[in-house]
Amino acid sequence: MTDILSFFLETYESSRERFRNYLSTVQAKWSGAKPFQHKLQGDEDLTIDWIYSDATETNQKVFILTTGEHGVEGYVGSAMMQRFIEVHMPKLDPRNTGILLVHAINPWGMKHHRRGNRDNIDLNRTFLYNVHHDPAFNPEYDKIARFLNPGTKVTNLLLDNIGYTLQLFWHIALMGMNNFRYALLLGQYRHPKGLYYGGTERPEETQVIMDLYRQMMSSYEQILHLDMHTGYGPRYQMSLVNSALDKGSSDYFVKRFNYPLVVAATADEFYAIRGDMVDYEYALWQNEFPEKRFFATAFEFGTLGDTMYGLFQSPRVMIHENRAYWHGAKTKSLLARAKRGFEELFNPSASDWKEKAVKDADQAFEGILRAEGYIS
């Protein structure tokens, strides 16, 4: 019996080593598979790694699996990569199907257990088809910026939590819950130490991945991409999060994929995002490769849940960690608690959560691969 818990590793280095060791397994089906890497600028040994192969006979279809766009989420993504390679990859037909597996789009964030890259940039706010980082974009964020990043060190959790609660209710009363979440999650380009910061220019990580997607769309008639994420949604039911640019309804995809929970990345169904990676792919496809067949979605493994508790706790945990990262904490214990809470938000430790996450991934892999004609 497979030990599911062994899929979940604890360090970027061990995850990367495991990924590199997949090469021989991939080569057993795709003899031409090769490893590639892009080393990030700087002194640290940080690389975006990928394994790629053309189809062995005709490049008709390509399957793409990506992980770690939000660094700390890469640990669950790494586990799902392991599961895919063991259980689902053997079902693909290498004669007409190419494969692209990408480990840790954001290696700095994965190594340091943060969501953004070394410049605090949320890469999923940087995939803009038409590059325009308007500093005045999302002005509503300015109203909550001080609340999200108070600019002082963490000194007392009880007082901080009381202050957080009072301020949260104040902002929600002024803005409304929907407007508050919209302003918070949409993305912003003028607060470099703030949450969901999209930077002022395209990061190197983003450019590397954009180039790969363009290469795949140029080379194949059908492209299927699955991207791994954690954080939002029900705790024990992974969500498939489709692009807001996909014309199919969520109900349609529930039936098509035989999967119970599908949402669109809109304010009504999930939350709206500017600079989303899958949205970029849809824009690239629609504008430059409309004759191709394309589908992409994100696996979103919920952690705190979509109850009022989860909606309340998630921003608190992110604010607490971000504040401690930038401004420090009074004690090592306070710093450790901030980091631990953040880790649980994106990489839960509970074994039952991990087992259910793998079970949901299996159902989604199977349903999508079958519906898209990659397996029979």
Residue, then its C-alpha position, 0 to 999 in steps of 0.5 A: m500500500t502506498d504511503i501517502l504521507s511520504f509524498f509530503l516533504e519538508t524542504y525545497e532541496s529534498s523536493r527538488e532532488r526527488f523531482r530531478n530523480y523522476l527523469s529516469t521514470v519519465q524516460a522509460k515512456w519518453s526516451g527523449a525526455k531531458p531535464f532543464q533548469h533556470k537558476l535565479q539571479g543571486d547567490e542562493d542555489l535556487t532553480i526552476d526545474w522542468i522535465y520535457s519531452d516531445a511526443t515520440e511520434t507526432n506532437q498532437k497533445v501536450f500535458i503540463l503540470t506545474t507547482g509552487e507558483h506561490g512558494v510555500e504551496g509547492y510542498v503540497g504541489s510536490a506531493m501531487m506531482q509524485r502522485f501524478i507520476e506514479v498513478h496517472m502518467p503511466k496511462l498517457d500515450p507517449r506516441n502522440t502526447g508530449i509532457l512538461l513537468v515543472h517544479a517550483i515556479n517560485p523556488w525562493g518562496m518554497k525554500h523560505h516558506r513564503r508565498g511571494n518571491r524574494d522581492n515579496i512579489d506574488l507571481n500570480r499577480t504578474f502574468l499580464y498579457n499586456v504589461h501595464h503595472d498601473p500604480a493607481f490600480n485597485p485604489e481600494y487597497d490603499k484604504i486597508a493597506r495600513f491595516l494589512n501591514p501596520g509597520t510595527k513588530v509583533t509584540n503581543l498576540l492577544l492584543d494584536n488579535i483583538g486589534y485585528t478583529l476590531q479593525l476587520f469589522w470596521h473595514i467590512a462595515l465601511m466597505g462591505m464584505n465583498n468589496f473588502r475581499y475584492a480589494l484585498l485579493l485582486g492584486q496591487y502594485r504600489h505597496p512593496k511590503g504589502l500582501y498580493y503585491g505584483g511588482t513594477e516589472r515582470p519578474e524573471e520567474t514569470q518570464v521563464i514560465m511565459d516562454l514555456y507556455r508559448q513554446m507548448m502552444s506553438s508546438y502542439e494542437q492540443i494543450l492541457h495544463l493543471d496547476m497546483h495551489t493551496g489555501y482557499g475553499p473547503r478544507y476537505q474538498m479540493s476546488l477546480v478553479n477555472s479561468a474567468l476567461d473560459k466560456g464554459s459554466s462551472d456546472y458544465f465542468v462539474k458534469r464534464f469532469n465528473y468532479p463535484l466542485v468547480v468554480a470560476a476565478t471571479a468575484d462571484e464564485f471564488y475571487a477576482i485576480r489581476g495577473d493570474m497565470v491561467d488567465y495569461e494562458y487563455a489570453l495567449w491562446q485566444n489572441e495568438f493560437p485560437e486554432k488550437r485546443f486548450f484547457a487549463t485549471a488550478f487545483e486549489f486545496g482548501t485548508l482553513g475552510d470556507t466557513m466564517y472562521g476560515l474567512f476570518q482567520s486567513p487574512r489574520v494569519m497572512i497579516h501576522e506572518n507578513r508583519a513578523y517577516w518585515h518588522g520582526a517579533k518581540t520574542k522567538s516564540l512569537l516569530a515561530r507562532a507566526k510562521r507556524g500559523f502561516e505554514e498551516l494555511f498553505n501546507p497543513s500537517a494533518s494526515d487526514w487532510k493530506e490523504k483526502a487531498v490526494k484522493d481529490a487529486d486522483q478524482a480530478f486527474e482521472g476526470i480531466l484526462r479522460a474528458e480531454g481525451y488524454i486517457s481512455 
